[in-house]
Amino acid sequence: MSNEGNDFKQERRSFMKSGLGTLGGAALLSMVPDGVRSAAWAGGSDAPELKEVKAGFIPLTDCASLVMVSVLKLDEKYGFKLTLSKEASWAGVRDKLVNGELHAAHVLYGLVYGVQLGIGGQKKDMAVLMTLNNNGQAITLSNQLRDKGVTTGAALKKLVDAEKRDYTFAQTFPTGTHAMWLYYWLAAHGINPLSDVKTITVPPPQMVANMRVGNMDGFCVGEPWNNRAIYDKIGFTAATTQDIWKDHPEKVLGCTAEFAQRYPNTARALIMAVLEASRYLDVMANRRKIATVIADKSFVNCPVDVIDQRLEGKYEDGLGRKWNDPNYMKFFNDGAVNFPYLSDGMWFLTQHKRWGLLKEEPDYLAVAKKINQTALYRQAASQVKVSVPKDDLRSSKLFDGTVWDGKNPKQYAASFKVKA
């Protein structure tokens, strides 16, 4: 871990003062490279129906898209004001989206799909406007497991089988991405997450504190909380989620279907602003500056160097290994990150079925078409000259050798050896 904490703190104070205080977001906007800023969304009939959009976020590195929309004043550029609301838990985000307190949110992909189908909360028609990021989550195990010789999934399997006691693992929401990454990783090593170990739900910012007092033996969460566990010398990274699925879908810009249908111009303007912020975020030279912004207590509330290290793709696992990860957290990747692929949403449904969260087989494609606003996204992307794929499905190979392409979801969901 870097020893430049004091330098980072000083830079953050200076940057926050000049960028967010004296000069405001316009100063930061001037830092956006040529070609990033595009023509503003046309006025008149295309103007956003709402002048203010209330958006929620959880303190995680991947909330940066929404934060930078506000900091760079990209919301003003597209004719609305983005009001950010820091939330304490994903359940809180869910409830505020459903009851209308929030118009949109930085939210777990699987949470949106769960609400749509009435699992993990009150049933409500939902919408995914775009994907916010790929990669950048991890599975952290405690140093107590390390001391027992467990540094891999295979070693964990041997320990679980030998000790015949409940080891506890935490995820952030029952239908969310972190639960599915954790379950997938455990199951790939022959550990049934529902019967061989105990799983609990813990909000992201509380993961490290709960591990410190012994409430769990491992967890899956977004950054910077995995790196924070290493920084605080209580855990180590056993696997990154990009190791499980390279360029996997992660957080999305979610809202209710009612919001997308009632305020289509606002939804388009919001997508366009986030796309511009995403493009800015993926310029590596900007990442340290971004870390200084989101490290503030009003956003992630974490030391700058803890955030910045993995944001720049500089990884260490807490066991002595260091590497530059080419599959670090990406927010744009020339638009490849942001398209709301139907197959991405369908994958979460297959895992919900696999683990018994869905009792009946859903119409996978129909559900994805209803939730993922591909037409709205294409319209917005065309305005800011972001390329879009020809196909609404994509193919990926996961770390256990399985290929997911969205073409036979029922067969895929039933194909796993370890399941509920």
C-alpha positions as CSV (number, residue, x, y, z in Angstrom):
1,M,0.0,0.0,0.0
2,S,1.2,3.5,-0.8
3,N,3.0,5.5,1.9
4,E,1.9,8.8,0.2
5,G,-1.1,9.3,2.4
6,N,-0.2,12.8,3.5
7,D,0.5,13.8,-0.1
8,F,-2.8,12.5,-1.2
9,K,-4.6,14.3,1.7
10,Q,-2.9,17.5,0.8
11,E,-3.8,17.1,-2.9
12,R,-7.4,16.3,-2.1
13,R,-7.7,19.4,0.1
14,S,-6.2,21.5,-2.7
15,F,-8.3,19.9,-5.4
16,M,-11.6,20.0,-3.5
17,K,-11.0,23.7,-2.7
18,S,-10.2,24.7,-6.3
19,G,-12.5,22.3,-8.1
20,L,-15.5,22.2,-5.9
21,G,-15.2,25.4,-3.9
22,T,-13.7,28.5,-5.4
23,L,-14.1,27.7,-9.0
24,G,-16.9,25.1,-8.9
25,G,-17.6,22.3,-11.3
26,A,-16.9,24.5,-14.4
27,A,-13.2,24.4,-13.6
28,L,-13.3,20.7,-13.6
29,L,-15.3,20.6,-16.8
30,S,-12.5,22.6,-18.5
31,M,-10.2,19.8,-17.6
32,V,-12.1,17.3,-19.8
33,P,-10.0,16.4,-22.8
34,D,-10.9,17.8,-26.2
35,G,-13.5,15.5,-27.9
36,V,-15.1,14.5,-24.6
37,R,-17.5,17.3,-24.5
38,S,-20.1,17.0,-27.1
39,A,-22.9,19.2,-28.3
40,A,-25.6,19.8,-25.7
41,W,-29.0,18.0,-26.1
42,A,-31.3,20.1,-28.2
43,G,-33.8,22.3,-26.5
44,G,-37.5,22.7,-27.2
45,S,-39.5,19.5,-27.4
46,D,-36.4,17.5,-26.4
47,A,-35.9,19.4,-23.2
48,P,-36.0,17.4,-20.0
49,E,-39.5,17.3,-18.5
50,L,-38.0,17.5,-15.0
51,K,-35.6,20.3,-13.9
52,E,-34.3,18.3,-11.0
53,V,-33.4,14.6,-10.9
54,K,-32.9,13.0,-7.5
55,A,-30.4,10.1,-7.7
56,G,-29.2,7.8,-5.0
57,F,-25.8,6.1,-4.6
58,I,-24.0,3.8,-2.2
59,P,-20.5,4.7,-1.0
60,L,-18.5,2.7,-3.5
61,T,-15.9,3.6,-6.1
62,D,-18.3,2.9,-8.9
63,C,-20.6,5.7,-7.7
64,A,-18.1,7.9,-9.5
65,S,-20.2,8.2,-12.7
66,L,-23.1,10.1,-10.9
67,V,-20.7,12.1,-8.7
68,M,-18.8,13.4,-11.7
69,V,-21.9,14.3,-13.6
70,S,-22.6,16.7,-10.7
71,V,-19.0,17.9,-10.2
72,L,-18.4,18.5,-13.9
73,K,-21.8,20.2,-14.2
74,L,-22.8,17.9,-17.0
75,D,-26.3,17.9,-15.6
76,E,-26.6,21.6,-16.3
77,K,-25.3,21.1,-19.8
78,Y,-28.2,18.8,-20.5
79,G,-30.9,21.0,-18.9
80,F,-31.5,19.5,-15.4
81,K,-30.0,19.6,-11.9
82,L,-28.8,16.3,-10.5
83,T,-29.3,16.1,-6.7
84,L,-27.4,13.2,-5.2
85,S,-28.5,11.3,-2.1
86,K,-26.0,9.1,-0.2
87,E,-27.8,6.0,1.0
88,A,-26.9,3.6,3.8
89,S,-27.9,0.3,2.2
90,W,-29.2,-1.3,-1.1
91,A,-32.5,-2.0,0.7
92,G,-32.8,1.7,1.3
93,V,-32.1,2.5,-2.4
94,R,-34.7,-0.1,-3.4
95,D,-37.3,1.3,-1.2
96,K,-36.7,4.9,-2.2
97,L,-36.8,4.0,-5.9
98,V,-40.1,2.1,-5.5
99,N,-41.8,4.8,-3.4
100,G,-40.6,7.6,-5.7
101,E,-38.3,9.4,-3.3
102,L,-35.5,8.8,-5.8
103,H,-35.9,9.2,-9.6
104,A,-32.9,7.0,-10.4
105,A,-29.9,5.4,-8.7
106,H,-26.5,3.8,-9.0
107,V,-27.8,0.3,-8.2
108,L,-27.1,-3.4,-8.3
109,Y,-28.1,-5.0,-11.6
110,G,-29.7,-8.0,-9.9
111,L,-31.6,-5.7,-7.4
112,V,-33.5,-4.1,-10.3
113,Y,-34.4,-7.5,-11.7
114,G,-35.4,-8.9,-8.3
115,V,-37.8,-6.0,-7.7
116,Q,-39.3,-6.5,-11.2
117,L,-40.2,-10.1,-10.3
118,G,-41.2,-9.5,-6.7
119,I,-38.2,-11.2,-5.1
120,G,-36.1,-9.2,-2.6
121,G,-38.7,-6.6,-2.1
122,Q,-42.1,-5.2,-3.2
123,K,-42.9,-6.0,-6.8
124,K,-42.6,-3.0,-9.1
125,D,-42.0,-2.5,-12.9
126,M,-38.4,-1.3,-13.2
127,A,-36.0,-0.1,-15.9
128,V,-32.3,-0.2,-16.6
129,L,-31.2,2.9,-18.5
130,M,-27.5,1.9,-18.9
131,T,-24.7,0.0,-17.4
132,L,-22.4,2.1,-15.2
133,N,-19.3,-0.1,-14.9
134,N,-17.6,-3.4,-15.6
135,N,-15.3,-5.2,-13.2
136,G,-13.8,-3.9,-10.0
137,Q,-15.4,-6.0,-7.2
138,A,-13.7,-8.8,-5.2
139,I,-14.0,-11.6,-2.7
140,T,-12.2,-10.9,0.5
141,L,-11.3,-13.6,3.0
142,S,-10.2,-13.0,6.6
143,N,-6.7,-13.2,7.9
144,Q,-8.0,-15.9,10.3
145,L,-8.7,-18.1,7.3
146,R,-5.2,-17.3,5.9
147,D,-3.7,-18.4,9.2
148,K,-5.5,-21.8,8.7
149,G,-3.8,-22.1,5.3
150,V,-6.8,-20.9,3.3
151,T,-5.8,-18.6,0.4
152,T,-7.7,-20.2,-2.4
153,G,-11.2,-21.6,-3.1
154,A,-9.9,-25.1,-3.2
155,A,-8.3,-24.7,0.2
156,L,-11.5,-23.2,1.6
157,K,-13.4,-26.2,0.3
158,K,-11.1,-28.6,2.2
159,L,-11.5,-26.6,5.4
160,V,-15.3,-26.4,5.1
161,D,-15.5,-30.2,4.6
162,A,-13.1,-30.9,7.4
163,E,-14.4,-28.7,10.1
164,K,-18.1,-29.2,9.5
165,R,-19.0,-25.9,11.1
166,D,-20.7,-22.8,9.7
167,Y,-18.3,-20.4,8.1
168,T,-20.1,-17.1,7.4
169,F,-19.8,-15.1,4.2
170,A,-21.4,-11.7,3.5
171,Q,-22.9,-10.2,0.3
172,T,-24.6,-6.9,-0.1
173,F,-28.2,-7.7,-1.2
174,P,-29.9,-11.2,-1.8
175,T,-30.5,-10.7,-5.5
176,G,-27.6,-8.4,-6.2
177,T,-24.4,-8.7,-8.1
178,H,-22.2,-9.4,-5.1
179,A,-24.4,-12.3,-3.9
180,M,-24.2,-13.8,-7.4
181,W,-20.4,-13.4,-7.7
182,L,-19.9,-14.9,-4.2
183,Y,-22.3,-17.8,-4.8
184,Y,-20.8,-18.5,-8.3
185,W,-17.2,-18.5,-6.9
186,L,-18.0,-20.8,-3.9
187,A,-20.0,-23.2,-6.1
188,A,-17.2,-23.4,-8.7
189,H,-15.1,-24.8,-5.9
190,G,-17.7,-27.3,-4.8
191,I,-19.1,-25.2,-1.9
192,N,-22.9,-24.8,-1.8
193,P,-23.5,-21.2,-0.6
194,L,-26.9,-22.1,0.8
195,S,-26.1,-25.3,2.7
196,D,-22.3,-25.7,3.2
197,V,-21.8,-22.2,4.6
198,K,-23.9,-19.4,6.1
199,T,-24.5,-16.2,4.1
200,I,-25.6,-12.9,5.5
201,T,-26.4,-9.4,4.0
202,V,-24.3,-6.5,5.1
203,P,-24.2,-3.0,3.5
204,P,-21.0,-2.2,1.6
205,P,-19.5,0.5,3.9
206,Q,-20.0,-1.9,6.9
207,M,-18.2,-4.9,5.5
208,V,-14.7,-4.1,7.0
209,A,-16.0,-3.2,10.4
210,N,-18.0,-6.4,10.6
211,M,-15.1,-8.5,9.5
212,R,-12.9,-6.8,12.1
213,V,-15.1,-7.9,14.9
214,G,-15.5,-11.5,13.6
215,N,-19.0,-11.4,12.2
216,M,-17.9,-13.1,8.9
217,D,-15.1,-15.1,7.4
218,G,-15.3,-13.6,4.0
219,F,-17.3,-11.2,1.9
220,C,-18.0,-10.0,-1.7
221,V,-18.3,-6.3,-2.2
222,G,-17.3,-3.4,-4.5
223,E,-14.2,-1.3,-4.1
224,P,-12.7,0.3,-2.1
225,W,-13.8,-2.0,0.7
226,N,-11.8,-5.0,-0.4
227,N,-8.7,-2.9,-0.6
228,R,-9.6,-1.3,2.7
229,A,-9.6,-4.7,4.4
230,I,-6.0,-5.1,3.2
231,Y,-5.1,-1.6,4.3
232,D,-6.5,-2.3,7.7
233,K,-4.7,-5.7,7.8
234,I,-7.8,-7.8,8.5
235,G,-8.2,-9.6,5.2
236,F,-6.9,-10.4,1.7
237,T,-8.3,-10.7,-1.8
238,A,-9.0,-14.3,-2.8
239,A,-10.4,-13.4,-6.2
240,T,-11.4,-10.4,-8.2
241,T,-14.8,-10.5,-10.0
242,Q,-13.0,-9.8,-13.3
243,D,-11.2,-13.1,-12.7
244,I,-14.6,-14.7,-12.5
245,W,-16.1,-13.0,-15.5
246,K,-13.9,-10.6,-17.6
247,D,-15.8,-7.3,-18.2
248,H,-18.9,-8.5,-16.3
249,P,-21.9,-6.2,-15.9
250,E,-21.9,-4.5,-12.5
251,K,-23.8,-1.4,-11.3
252,V,-26.5,0.1,-13.5
253,L,-28.4,3.4,-13.8
254,G,-31.8,2.1,-12.6
255,C,-35.2,3.7,-12.2
256,T,-38.8,2.6,-12.3
257,A,-40.5,1.9,-15.6
258,E,-42.9,4.7,-14.8
259,F,-40.1,7.2,-14.7
260,A,-38.6,6.1,-18.0
261,Q,-42.1,6.2,-19.7
262,R,-43.3,9.4,-18.1
263,Y,-40.1,11.4,-18.5
264,P,-38.3,10.0,-21.6
265,N,-36.5,13.3,-22.4
266,T,-35.2,13.5,-18.8
267,A,-34.1,9.8,-19.0
268,R,-32.2,10.5,-22.2
269,A,-30.6,13.6,-20.8
270,L,-29.5,11.7,-17.8
271,I,-28.0,8.9,-19.9
272,M,-26.1,11.4,-22.0
273,A,-24.7,13.2,-19.0
274,V,-23.6,9.9,-17.5
275,L,-22.0,8.8,-20.8
276,E,-19.9,12.0,-20.9
277,A,-18.9,11.5,-17.3
278,S,-18.0,7.8,-18.0
279,R,-15.8,8.9,-20.9
280,Y,-14.0,11.3,-18.6
281,L,-13.6,8.6,-16.0
282,D,-11.9,6.2,-18.3
283,V,-9.1,8.6,-19.1
284,M,-6.5,7.1,-16.8
285,A,-4.8,10.5,-16.3
286,N,-8.0,11.7,-14.6
287,R,-8.3,8.8,-12.1
288,R,-6.3,10.2,-9.3
289,K,-8.2,13.4,-9.5
290,I,-11.4,11.4,-9.4
291,A,-10.3,9.5,-6.4
292,T,-9.6,12.8,-4.5
293,V,-13.2,13.8,-5.2
294,I,-15.1,10.6,-4.3
295,A,-12.9,10.0,-1.2
296,D,-14.7,13.0,0.5
297,K,-16.9,12.1,3.4
298,S,-19.9,13.2,1.5
299,F,-19.3,10.4,-1.0
300,V,-17.2,7.3,-0.2
301,N,-15.5,8.5,2.9
302,C,-12.3,6.5,2.5
303,P,-8.6,7.4,2.2
304,V,-7.6,8.6,-1.3
305,D,-4.8,6.1,-1.7
306,V,-7.1,3.1,-0.8
307,I,-9.5,4.2,-3.6
308,D,-7.0,5.3,-6.1
309,Q,-4.8,2.2,-6.1
310,R,-7.3,-0.2,-7.6
311,L,-9.1,2.6,-9.6
312,E,-5.8,2.8,-11.5
313,G,-5.6,-1.0,-11.9
314,K,-2.7,-1.4,-9.4
315,Y,-3.5,-4.5,-7.4
316,E,-2.0,-6.3,-4.5
317,D,-3.8,-9.2,-2.7
318,G,-2.6,-8.8,0.9
319,L,-0.5,-12.0,0.5
320,G,2.5,-10.4,-1.2
321,R,1.4,-10.6,-4.8
322,K,1.2,-7.3,-6.8
323,W,0.1,-6.8,-10.4
324,N,-1.2,-4.3,-12.9
325,D,-4.7,-5.7,-13.8
326,P,-5.7,-4.9,-17.4
327,N,-9.3,-5.7,-16.5
328,Y,-9.6,-3.0,-13.8
329,M,-12.9,-1.1,-13.2
330,K,-14.0,0.4,-16.5
331,F,-16.8,3.0,-16.9
332,F,-16.8,3.5,-20.7
333,N,-14.4,1.5,-22.8
334,D,-15.5,3.3,-26.0
335,G,-19.1,2.6,-25.0
336,A,-18.7,-1.1,-24.6
337,V,-19.4,-0.8,-20.9
338,N,-22.6,1.1,-21.1
339,F,-25.0,-0.7,-23.5
340,P,-27.7,-2.5,-21.5
341,Y,-27.3,-5.9,-23.1
342,L,-30.3,-8.1,-22.7
343,S,-28.1,-11.0,-22.1
344,D,-26.5,-9.3,-19.1
345,G,-29.9,-8.9,-17.4
346,M,-30.9,-12.5,-18.3
347,W,-27.7,-13.9,-16.7
348,F,-28.9,-12.6,-13.3
349,L,-32.3,-14.3,-13.8
350,T,-30.5,-17.6,-14.5
351,Q,-28.7,-17.3,-11.2
352,H,-31.8,-16.3,-9.3
353,K,-33.4,-19.5,-10.7
354,R,-30.3,-21.5,-9.9
355,W,-30.4,-20.5,-6.3
356,G,-34.1,-20.9,-5.7
357,L,-34.9,-17.2,-5.5
358,L,-37.2,-17.7,-8.5
359,K,-39.5,-20.7,-8.0
360,E,-40.9,-20.7,-11.6
361,E,-39.0,-20.4,-14.8
362,P,-39.3,-16.8,-16.1
363,D,-39.6,-15.7,-19.7
364,Y,-36.0,-14.6,-19.6
365,L,-35.9,-12.6,-22.9
366,A,-39.3,-11.0,-22.3
367,V,-38.3,-9.8,-18.9
368,A,-35.0,-8.4,-20.1
369,K,-36.7,-6.6,-23.0
370,K,-39.2,-5.0,-20.6
371,I,-36.5,-3.8,-18.2
372,N,-33.5,-2.9,-20.3
373,Q,-34.2,0.4,-22.2
374,T,-32.1,-0.4,-25.3
375,A,-34.1,1.9,-27.6
376,L,-33.8,4.9,-25.2
377,Y,-30.1,4.2,-24.7
378,R,-29.5,4.1,-28.4
379,Q,-31.2,7.4,-28.9
380,A,-29.1,9.0,-26.1
381,A,-25.8,7.4,-27.3
382,S,-26.4,8.7,-30.9
383,Q,-26.6,12.2,-29.6
384,V,-23.2,12.1,-27.8
385,K,-21.6,10.0,-30.6
386,V,-21.1,6.8,-28.6
387,S,-21.0,3.6,-30.6
388,V,-23.6,0.9,-29.9
389,P,-23.5,-2.8,-30.7
390,K,-25.6,-4.3,-33.5
391,D,-26.7,-7.2,-31.3
392,D,-28.6,-6.9,-27.9
393,L,-26.9,-10.1,-26.7
394,R,-23.2,-10.7,-26.1
395,S,-21.1,-13.8,-25.4
396,S,-18.7,-14.3,-22.5
397,K,-16.7,-17.2,-21.1
398,L,-16.6,-17.4,-17.3
399,F,-13.6,-18.7,-15.2
400,D,-15.1,-22.2,-14.8
401,G,-15.2,-22.6,-18.6
402,T,-19.0,-22.1,-19.1
403,V,-20.1,-19.8,-21.9
404,W,-23.0,-17.5,-21.5
405,D,-24.5,-15.9,-24.6
406,G,-28.2,-15.5,-23.6
407,K,-29.5,-17.9,-26.3
408,N,-30.7,-20.8,-24.1
409,P,-31.1,-19.4,-20.6
410,K,-33.4,-22.2,-19.3
411,Q,-30.8,-24.8,-20.2
412,Y,-28.0,-22.7,-18.8
413,A,-29.8,-22.2,-15.5
414,A,-30.3,-25.9,-15.1
415,S,-26.8,-26.9,-16.2
416,F,-25.0,-26.2,-12.9
417,K,-23.9,-29.1,-10.7
418,V,-24.1,-27.0,-7.5
419,K,-27.4,-25.3,-7.1
420,A,-30.3,-24.9,-4.7
